[in-house]
Amino acid sequence: MFGPNDFRIIPGTTKIDYDPNKEDSNRVEHKYSLTCAVDILTDAVTFQHPFITIDRVMEEGEIRHVHLAEYESRIVLFVTTMREEETIRVISMRDASPKEREIYKQNPPAYIL
């Protein structure tokens, strides 16, 4: 059974959102819309866009999950947290660092069907 802070996507139940105010700052600082991470997560439900979760950290009083994925031929890092009512909140998205890209290459995402 999942705990309240465990990352999970439950088809038909999980909602995905982001703070519209954070959207603007993420675009300026990292050049990505948070909707890109929403697309990755939405596609993951239908096995179209795999990603890996590489870390879980406590920040600003909540557990945050750190993920890597390929997006438009680039390796990106995005951060999420679980909210009430099975909602994934996207916190940020940016290009992965060289070290993070290496982690992704050494641990490519795969679906187990």
mmCIF file of the C-alpha atoms, coordinates in Angstrom:
data_MODEL
# 
_entry.id   MODEL 
# 
loop_
_atom_site.group_PDB 
_atom_site.id 
_atom_site.type_symbol 
_atom_site.label_atom_id 
_atom_site.label_alt_id 
_atom_site.label_comp_id 
_atom_site.label_asym_id 
_atom_site.label_entity_id 
_atom_site.label_seq_id 
_atom_site.pdbx_PDB_ins_code 
_atom_site.Cartn_x 
_atom_site.Cartn_y 
_atom_site.Cartn_z 
_atom_site.occupancy 
_atom_site.B_iso_or_equiv 
_atom_site.pdbx_formal_charge 
_atom_site.auth_seq_id 
_atom_site.auth_comp_id 
_atom_site.auth_asym_id 
_atom_site.auth_atom_id 
_atom_site.pdbx_PDB_model_num 
ATOM 1   C CA . MET A 1 1   ? 0.000  0.000  0.000   1.00 0.00 ? 1   MET A CA 1 
ATOM 2   C CA . PHE A 1 2   ? 1.211  3.493  -0.801  1.00 0.00 ? 2   PHE A CA 1 
ATOM 3   C CA . GLY A 1 3   ? 1.945  6.008  1.906   1.00 0.00 ? 3   GLY A CA 1 
ATOM 4   C CA . PRO A 1 4   ? 0.791  9.636  1.574   1.00 0.00 ? 4   PRO A CA 1 
ATOM 5   C CA . ASN A 1 5   ? 4.246  10.759 0.381   1.00 0.00 ? 5   ASN A CA 1 
ATOM 6   C CA . ASP A 1 6   ? 5.009  7.896  -2.034  1.00 0.00 ? 6   ASP A CA 1 
ATOM 7   C CA . PHE A 1 7   ? 5.094  8.832  -5.698  1.00 0.00 ? 7   PHE A CA 1 
ATOM 8   C CA . ARG A 1 8   ? 2.439  7.054  -7.747  1.00 0.00 ? 8   ARG A CA 1 
ATOM 9   C CA . ILE A 1 9   ? 0.328  7.371  -10.864 1.00 0.00 ? 9   ILE A CA 1 
ATOM 10  C CA . ILE A 1 10  ? -3.020 5.602  -10.760 1.00 0.00 ? 10  ILE A CA 1 
ATOM 11  C CA . PRO A 1 11  ? -4.755 5.575  -14.163 1.00 0.00 ? 11  PRO A CA 1 
ATOM 12  C CA . GLY A 1 12  ? -8.206 7.121  -13.985 1.00 0.00 ? 12  GLY A CA 1 
ATOM 13  C CA . THR A 1 13  ? -7.597 8.551  -10.504 1.00 0.00 ? 13  THR A CA 1 
ATOM 14  C CA . THR A 1 14  ? -4.400 10.608 -10.451 1.00 0.00 ? 14  THR A CA 1 
ATOM 15  C CA . LYS A 1 15  ? -4.644 14.290 -11.284 1.00 0.00 ? 15  LYS A CA 1 
ATOM 16  C CA . ILE A 1 16  ? -1.632 16.366 -12.339 1.00 0.00 ? 16  ILE A CA 1 
ATOM 17  C CA . ASP A 1 17  ? -1.302 20.092 -11.756 1.00 0.00 ? 17  ASP A CA 1 
ATOM 18  C CA . TYR A 1 18  ? 1.154  22.933 -11.197 1.00 0.00 ? 18  TYR A CA 1 
ATOM 19  C CA . ASP A 1 19  ? 1.158  26.434 -9.746  1.00 0.00 ? 19  ASP A CA 1 
ATOM 20  C CA . PRO A 1 20  ? 0.484  28.915 -12.603 1.00 0.00 ? 20  PRO A CA 1 
ATOM 21  C CA . ASN A 1 21  ? 2.665  31.502 -10.814 1.00 0.00 ? 21  ASN A CA 1 
ATOM 22  C CA . LYS A 1 22  ? 5.550  29.011 -10.755 1.00 0.00 ? 22  LYS A CA 1 
ATOM 23  C CA . GLU A 1 23  ? 4.998  28.389 -14.482 1.00 0.00 ? 23  GLU A CA 1 
ATOM 24  C CA . ASP A 1 24  ? 6.222  31.866 -15.390 1.00 0.00 ? 24  ASP A CA 1 
ATOM 25  C CA . SER A 1 25  ? 9.329  31.718 -13.205 1.00 0.00 ? 25  SER A CA 1 
ATOM 26  C CA . ASN A 1 26  ? 10.227 28.227 -14.460 1.00 0.00 ? 26  ASN A CA 1 
ATOM 27  C CA . ARG A 1 27  ? 9.989  29.412 -18.074 1.00 0.00 ? 27  ARG A CA 1 
ATOM 28  C CA . VAL A 1 28  ? 12.287 32.354 -17.347 1.00 0.00 ? 28  VAL A CA 1 
ATOM 29  C CA . GLU A 1 29  ? 14.795 30.444 -15.222 1.00 0.00 ? 29  GLU A CA 1 
ATOM 30  C CA . HIS A 1 30  ? 14.856 27.032 -16.955 1.00 0.00 ? 30  HIS A CA 1 
ATOM 31  C CA . LYS A 1 31  ? 13.275 27.640 -20.400 1.00 0.00 ? 31  LYS A CA 1 
ATOM 32  C CA . TYR A 1 32  ? 10.600 24.947 -19.913 1.00 0.00 ? 32  TYR A CA 1 
ATOM 33  C CA . SER A 1 33  ? 6.883  25.154 -19.385 1.00 0.00 ? 33  SER A CA 1 
ATOM 34  C CA . LEU A 1 34  ? 5.673  23.024 -16.481 1.00 0.00 ? 34  LEU A CA 1 
ATOM 35  C CA . THR A 1 35  ? 3.109  21.638 -18.906 1.00 0.00 ? 35  THR A CA 1 
ATOM 36  C CA . CYS A 1 36  ? 6.007  19.693 -20.487 1.00 0.00 ? 36  CYS A CA 1 
ATOM 37  C CA . ALA A 1 37  ? 6.328  17.682 -17.255 1.00 0.00 ? 37  ALA A CA 1 
ATOM 38  C CA . VAL A 1 38  ? 2.542  17.277 -17.182 1.00 0.00 ? 38  VAL A CA 1 
ATOM 39  C CA . ASP A 1 39  ? 2.792  15.823 -20.712 1.00 0.00 ? 39  ASP A CA 1 
ATOM 40  C CA . ILE A 1 40  ? 5.488  13.351 -19.624 1.00 0.00 ? 40  ILE A CA 1 
ATOM 41  C CA . LEU A 1 41  ? 3.419  12.191 -16.647 1.00 0.00 ? 41  LEU A CA 1 
ATOM 42  C CA . THR A 1 42  ? 0.191  11.999 -18.655 1.00 0.00 ? 42  THR A CA 1 
ATOM 43  C CA . ASP A 1 43  ? 1.910  9.960  -21.371 1.00 0.00 ? 43  ASP A CA 1 
ATOM 44  C CA . ALA A 1 44  ? 3.451  7.652  -18.757 1.00 0.00 ? 44  ALA A CA 1 
ATOM 45  C CA . VAL A 1 45  ? -0.022 6.460  -17.796 1.00 0.00 ? 45  VAL A CA 1 
ATOM 46  C CA . THR A 1 46  ? -0.506 5.071  -21.315 1.00 0.00 ? 46  THR A CA 1 
ATOM 47  C CA . PHE A 1 47  ? 3.050  3.692  -21.518 1.00 0.00 ? 47  PHE A CA 1 
ATOM 48  C CA . GLN A 1 48  ? 4.093  6.296  -24.074 1.00 0.00 ? 48  GLN A CA 1 
ATOM 49  C CA . HIS A 1 49  ? 6.694  8.221  -22.100 1.00 0.00 ? 49  HIS A CA 1 
ATOM 50  C CA . PRO A 1 50  ? 8.784  6.353  -19.533 1.00 0.00 ? 50  PRO A CA 1 
ATOM 51  C CA . PHE A 1 51  ? 10.797 8.195  -16.886 1.00 0.00 ? 51  PHE A CA 1 
ATOM 52  C CA . ILE A 1 52  ? 12.871 7.256  -13.856 1.00 0.00 ? 52  ILE A CA 1 
ATOM 53  C CA . THR A 1 53  ? 12.669 8.515  -10.288 1.00 0.00 ? 53  THR A CA 1 
ATOM 54  C CA . ILE A 1 54  ? 16.160 9.087  -8.930  1.00 0.00 ? 54  ILE A CA 1 
ATOM 55  C CA . ASP A 1 55  ? 15.645 10.722 -5.556  1.00 0.00 ? 55  ASP A CA 1 
ATOM 56  C CA . ARG A 1 56  ? 13.225 11.653 -2.804  1.00 0.00 ? 56  ARG A CA 1 
ATOM 57  C CA . VAL A 1 57  ? 14.040 14.728 -0.696  1.00 0.00 ? 57  VAL A CA 1 
ATOM 58  C CA . MET A 1 58  ? 12.384 16.772 2.035   1.00 0.00 ? 58  MET A CA 1 
ATOM 59  C CA . GLU A 1 59  ? 12.105 20.402 0.992   1.00 0.00 ? 59  GLU A CA 1 
ATOM 60  C CA . GLU A 1 60  ? 9.870  23.189 2.267   1.00 0.00 ? 60  GLU A CA 1 
ATOM 61  C CA . GLY A 1 61  ? 8.102  20.737 4.575   1.00 0.00 ? 61  GLY A CA 1 
ATOM 62  C CA . GLU A 1 62  ? 7.111  18.222 1.906   1.00 0.00 ? 62  GLU A CA 1 
ATOM 63  C CA . ILE A 1 63  ? 8.555  15.150 0.215   1.00 0.00 ? 63  ILE A CA 1 
ATOM 64  C CA . ARG A 1 64  ? 9.642  15.894 -3.333  1.00 0.00 ? 64  ARG A CA 1 
ATOM 65  C CA . HIS A 1 65  ? 10.383 13.293 -5.991  1.00 0.00 ? 65  HIS A CA 1 
ATOM 66  C CA . VAL A 1 66  ? 13.126 13.891 -8.557  1.00 0.00 ? 66  VAL A CA 1 
ATOM 67  C CA . HIS A 1 67  ? 12.639 12.350 -11.999 1.00 0.00 ? 67  HIS A CA 1 
ATOM 68  C CA . LEU A 1 68  ? 14.575 12.096 -15.267 1.00 0.00 ? 68  LEU A CA 1 
ATOM 69  C CA . ALA A 1 69  ? 13.056 11.654 -18.728 1.00 0.00 ? 69  ALA A CA 1 
ATOM 70  C CA . GLU A 1 70  ? 13.806 12.232 -22.371 1.00 0.00 ? 70  GLU A CA 1 
ATOM 71  C CA . TYR A 1 71  ? 11.820 15.135 -23.768 1.00 0.00 ? 71  TYR A CA 1 
ATOM 72  C CA . GLU A 1 72  ? 12.215 16.456 -27.309 1.00 0.00 ? 72  GLU A CA 1 
ATOM 73  C CA . SER A 1 73  ? 15.589 14.652 -27.657 1.00 0.00 ? 73  SER A CA 1 
ATOM 74  C CA . ARG A 1 74  ? 16.940 16.149 -24.406 1.00 0.00 ? 74  ARG A CA 1 
ATOM 75  C CA . ILE A 1 75  ? 17.314 14.607 -20.983 1.00 0.00 ? 75  ILE A CA 1 
ATOM 76  C CA . VAL A 1 76  ? 15.339 16.673 -18.477 1.00 0.00 ? 76  VAL A CA 1 
ATOM 77  C CA . LEU A 1 77  ? 14.934 16.650 -14.721 1.00 0.00 ? 77  LEU A CA 1 
ATOM 78  C CA . PHE A 1 78  ? 11.582 17.431 -13.166 1.00 0.00 ? 78  PHE A CA 1 
ATOM 79  C CA . VAL A 1 79  ? 10.451 17.565 -9.553  1.00 0.00 ? 79  VAL A CA 1 
ATOM 80  C CA . THR A 1 80  ? 7.031  16.623 -8.195  1.00 0.00 ? 80  THR A CA 1 
ATOM 81  C CA . THR A 1 81  ? 5.252  16.214 -4.896  1.00 0.00 ? 81  THR A CA 1 
ATOM 82  C CA . MET A 1 82  ? 2.126  14.259 -4.025  1.00 0.00 ? 82  MET A CA 1 
ATOM 83  C CA . ARG A 1 83  ? -0.834 16.285 -2.811  1.00 0.00 ? 83  ARG A CA 1 
ATOM 84  C CA . GLU A 1 84  ? -4.194 15.268 -1.378  1.00 0.00 ? 84  GLU A CA 1 
ATOM 85  C CA . GLU A 1 85  ? -6.741 13.431 -3.502  1.00 0.00 ? 85  GLU A CA 1 
ATOM 86  C CA . GLU A 1 86  ? -4.127 11.617 -5.630  1.00 0.00 ? 86  GLU A CA 1 
ATOM 87  C CA . THR A 1 87  ? -2.786 14.816 -7.168  1.00 0.00 ? 87  THR A CA 1 
ATOM 88  C CA . ILE A 1 88  ? 0.759  15.127 -8.492  1.00 0.00 ? 88  ILE A CA 1 
ATOM 89  C CA . ARG A 1 89  ? 1.998  18.718 -8.255  1.00 0.00 ? 89  ARG A CA 1 
ATOM 90  C CA . VAL A 1 90  ? 4.811  19.587 -10.687 1.00 0.00 ? 90  VAL A CA 1 
ATOM 91  C CA . ILE A 1 91  ? 7.321  21.855 -8.936  1.00 0.00 ? 91  ILE A CA 1 
ATOM 92  C CA . SER A 1 92  ? 9.967  22.480 -11.619 1.00 0.00 ? 92  SER A CA 1 
ATOM 93  C CA . MET A 1 93  ? 11.568 21.237 -14.839 1.00 0.00 ? 93  MET A CA 1 
ATOM 94  C CA . ARG A 1 94  ? 14.972 21.893 -16.357 1.00 0.00 ? 94  ARG A CA 1 
ATOM 95  C CA . ASP A 1 95  ? 17.680 20.363 -18.520 1.00 0.00 ? 95  ASP A CA 1 
ATOM 96  C CA . ALA A 1 96  ? 19.528 17.598 -16.693 1.00 0.00 ? 96  ALA A CA 1 
ATOM 97  C CA . SER A 1 97  ? 23.127 18.236 -15.656 1.00 0.00 ? 97  SER A CA 1 
ATOM 98  C CA . PRO A 1 98  ? 25.912 16.095 -17.184 1.00 0.00 ? 98  PRO A CA 1 
ATOM 99  C CA . LYS A 1 99  ? 25.935 13.921 -14.041 1.00 0.00 ? 99  LYS A CA 1 
ATOM 100 C CA . GLU A 1 100 ? 22.149 13.497 -14.179 1.00 0.00 ? 100 GLU A CA 1 
ATOM 101 C CA . ARG A 1 101 ? 22.308 12.609 -17.894 1.00 0.00 ? 101 ARG A CA 1 
ATOM 102 C CA . GLU A 1 102 ? 24.831 9.903  -17.048 1.00 0.00 ? 102 GLU A CA 1 
ATOM 103 C CA . ILE A 1 103 ? 22.498 8.510  -14.362 1.00 0.00 ? 103 ILE A CA 1 
ATOM 104 C CA . TYR A 1 104 ? 19.713 8.390  -16.951 1.00 0.00 ? 104 TYR A CA 1 
ATOM 105 C CA . LYS A 1 105 ? 21.925 6.651  -19.533 1.00 0.00 ? 105 LYS A CA 1 
ATOM 106 C CA . GLN A 1 106 ? 23.043 4.051  -16.974 1.00 0.00 ? 106 GLN A CA 1 
ATOM 107 C CA . ASN A 1 107 ? 19.439 3.447  -15.785 1.00 0.00 ? 107 ASN A CA 1 
ATOM 108 C CA . PRO A 1 108 ? 17.227 3.792  -18.844 1.00 0.00 ? 108 PRO A CA 1 
ATOM 109 C CA . PRO A 1 109 ? 13.515 3.762  -18.091 1.00 0.00 ? 109 PRO A CA 1 
ATOM 110 C CA . ALA A 1 110 ? 11.604 0.652  -19.050 1.00 0.00 ? 110 ALA A CA 1 
ATOM 111 C CA . TYR A 1 111 ? 8.107  -0.622 -18.557 1.00 0.00 ? 111 TYR A CA 1 
ATOM 112 C CA . ILE A 1 112 ? 7.564  -4.014 -17.024 1.00 0.00 ? 112 ILE A CA 1 
ATOM 113 C CA . LEU A 1 113 ? 4.474  -5.437 -18.682 1.00 0.00 ? 113 LEU A CA 1 
# 
